[in-house]
Amino acid sequence: MLKVSAIASEIAQSEIRVMSVECERLRGINLAQGVCDTPAPEVVRQAAKDAIDQGLNTYTRLDGIAPLRQAIARKLAEYNHINVSPENEVLVASGATGAFYAASMALLNPGDEVIVFEPYYGYHVHTLATMNIVAKPVSLAAPDFHLDLDAVKHAITPRTRAMIINTPGNPSGKIFSRKELEQLCELAMRHDLFIFTDEIYEYFLYDGNEHISPASLPGMAERTITISGFSKTFSVTGWRLGYLACAARWMQPIGYFHDMLYVCAPQPFQHGVLAGLNKLGPDFYRGLSEEYVVKRDRFCNALRESGLTPVVPAGAYYVLADVSSLPGKTAKAKAMYLLENTGVAAVAGSAFFHDGAGDHLLRFCYAKTDADLDAACERLLRLRTAAGANA
């Protein structure tokens, strides 16, 4: 009677991956997956190549090479206002996803509850599910996705162990304000909760918004697990390079599980992102926001012209759009209609909500080259043409 595990039988492939496969089959433009097609900085690419040529292809210490841990600690102090020791409070991880997985295994138990803010990033929820940890969604209301503190208080039970804060958020682009973070941190201290943060989009900020790391707030360094990485900032999503910072008492068990899962992050790529941290200055990071706000505005305008209504994001590089006008009873059906009729792939909004919500939404990623983004915008206008023909 051979069969898969009980957990495996309940897990389905991510909608993001499903739509990427469908997009490839139909040779469309993939705005479903956040692959970030824009070029990686030359200094980052060259340093990785040099490391390979120099024979730096072996395992590293489980928490990464010392120069990179030191550079991450400097960056955290200067940009995030978090002070950590590079020797025992920084882990170079196999992606931010790998960092979150290892931290969850080290700090949470089956049956624990973790508050997530909806619309949520599906991998957070599914990662918890693989460990029989319960995600408790708290809704953030569009269009500004403001925090309902009373809803958070209501969601906390004796089994609640942590909150996940994704800022800037995927898929909403939500940036938590200082006041909102202070309110959440006060609850975390009152109820003795961990805060897991996902700050992978920390440099993708628009309209004068500021990124604030929860661990920088008073009293939060001891209970916050700060997770970020280089995939988005340096456009190297396939390198799987992230990092985690936390108090030393939590790092040893987290490092143990990361070692069991991944052994270590790839050494040549560690040298690549080290060069980026050391050689790319403030102009580079400022340029990211300037470049991506142009992409955001161009794509949101195309959605409007196509008869779809975008929820304009404050950060990250995704946009949720109301696609109620498209045929189909579910968001997945609407996504397939869009792909088959325009060649543009998006993700069903229901992938980011519980209890069947989000069926009127699709998520698009605009981290594309200008040529691909322009082509996607032109294809979306076919919806307007089709609507005119049917009028």
C-alpha positions, 0 to 999 in steps of 0.5 A, spaced: 500 500 500 505 505 497 502 512 497 505 519 498 505 522 505 499 525 508 502 532 507 503 531 500 496 529 498 494 536 501 499 540 497 498 542 490 503 546 485 503 553 486 498 557 481 504 561 479 508 555 477 502 552 473 501 559 469 508 559 467 508 552 464 501 554 461 505 560 458 511 556 456 506 552 452 502 557 449 509 561 447 506 567 451 509 573 455 510 571 462 507 576 467 505 571 472 512 569 475 516 574 479 522 572 475 525 579 474 528 579 467 532 585 467 539 584 466 543 583 473 549 588 474 555 587 470 559 587 477 555 582 480 556 577 474 563 578 473 565 577 480 561 570 480 564 568 473 571 570 477 570 566 483 568 560 478 575 561 474 578 561 481 576 555 483 571 557 489 566 552 487 566 548 494 562 548 500 562 554 505 561 554 512 554 553 513 552 560 514 556 563 508 563 566 507 565 571 512 566 577 507 559 576 505 556 576 512 560 582 514 557 586 508 550 584 510 551 586 517 554 593 514 548 594 510 543 592 515 546 597 520 546 603 514 540 601 511 535 597 515 538 600 522 539 593 525 545 592 528 547 584 528 554 580 529 556 577 522 559 572 526 553 569 529 547 573 527 547 572 520 546 567 515 547 567 508 541 562 505 539 559 499 534 564 497 529 568 502 524 562 501 530 557 504 531 562 510 524 562 512 523 554 511 529 553 516 527 559 521 520 556 521 522 549 522 527 551 528 522 556 531 515 553 530 511 547 532 506 543 529 499 546 531 502 553 532 498 558 529 501 564 525 498 570 523 499 572 515 496 578 512 491 577 506 493 578 500 499 573 502 504 570 499 502 563 497 509 560 499 509 563 506 502 559 507 504 553 504 511 552 507 507 553 514 502 547 511 508 542 510 509 543 517 502 542 520 503 549 522 496 553 521 496 560 517 491 565 520 489 570 515 488 577 517 485 581 511 488 588 509 483 592 505 484 595 498 486 599 495 491 602 500 491 595 504 490 599 511 491 595 517 485 593 521 488 592 528 482 590 531 482 584 526 489 582 528 487 582 536 481 578 534 486 573 530 490 572 536 489 565 540 493 562 546 496 557 540 499 564 536 506 563 536 508 568 530 506 573 525 509 574 518 510 581 515 511 582 508 513 589 506 513 591 501 508 586 500 507 581 494 502 581 491 499 587 493 505 592 494 503 594 501 508 598 505 507 597 512 507 604 515 511 606 522 505 606 526 502 600 523 509 596 525 509 599 532 502 597 533 504 590 531 510 590 534 506 592 541 502 586 540 508 581 539 511 583 545 504 583 549 503 576 547 510 574 546 510 572 539 516 572 534 515 576 528 518 573 521 519 579 516 520 578 508 523 584 506 526 582 499 523 588 495 525 593 500 529 597 495 522 597 490 519 603 493 515 609 490 511 615 491 516 617 497 514 611 501 520 609 506 522 602 508 522 600 515 524 594 518 521 591 524 527 589 528 529 596 528 524 598 532 525 598 540 524 592 543 524 588 537 531 585 535 530 579 540 524 577 537 524 578 530 527 574 524 529 579 518 529 575 512 531 578 505 536 577 499 539 579 493 534 575 487 530 581 486 535 587 487 540 584 483 536 581 478 539 574 480 532 570 482 535 563 479 541 564 483 537 563 490 541 567 494 538 570 500 540 572 508 537 572 515 539 576 521 536 574 528 539 574 535 544 569 536 540 564 540 536 563 534 541 562 529 544 556 531 538 552 530 536 555 524 543 554 521 542 547 523 536 546 519 538 550 513 545 546 513 540 539 513 536 542 507 541 546 503 548 545 506 550 552 504 548 557 499 552 556 492 559 559 493 561 563 486 554 566 487 556 569 494 562 572 491 558 575 486 553 578 490 558 580 495 561 585 489 554 588 488 554 590 496 561 593 496 561 596 489 554 599 488 552 605 491 546 609 493 545 611 486 544 604 484 538 603 489 535 609 488 535 608 480 531 601 482 525 605 484 526 610 479 526 605 473 520 601 476 516 606 478 516 608 470 514 600 469 509 601 474 505 607 471 506 604 464 503 597 465 497 600 470 496 605 464 495 599 459 491 595 464 486 601 464 486 602 457 484 595 456 478 595 461 482 592 467 482 596 473 489 596 477 490 597 484 496 601 484 502 598 488 506 602 493 512 598 492 515 591 490 513 590 482 507 586 482 500 589 481 493 586 482 488 588 477 480 587 478 478 583 472 471 582 473 470 584 466 473 578 463 469 571 462 470 566 467 467 564 473 474 563 477 480 567 477 484 561 474 479 561 468 479 569 467 487 568 467 486 562 462 482 566 458 487 572 458 493 568 456 489 564 450 486 571 447 492 576 448 498 571 450 499 575 457 500 570 463 498 572 470 496 569 476 489 568 479 488 572 485 485 567 489 492 564 490 493 570 495 487 569 499 483 564 503 476 561 502 475 563 495 476 570 495 480 574 490 476 571 484 475 577 481 483 579 481 489 577 477 496 579 479 501 581 474 509 582 474 512 588 471 519 586 472 520 585 465 525 588 460 522 594 456 521 590 450 517 585 453 513 590 457 511 594 451 509 587 448 505 585 453 502 592 454 500 592 446 497 585 447 493 587 453 490 592 448 487 586 444 481 586 450 479 593 448 479 591 441 475 585 442 470 589 447 469 594 441 467 589 436 462 585 441 459 592 443 
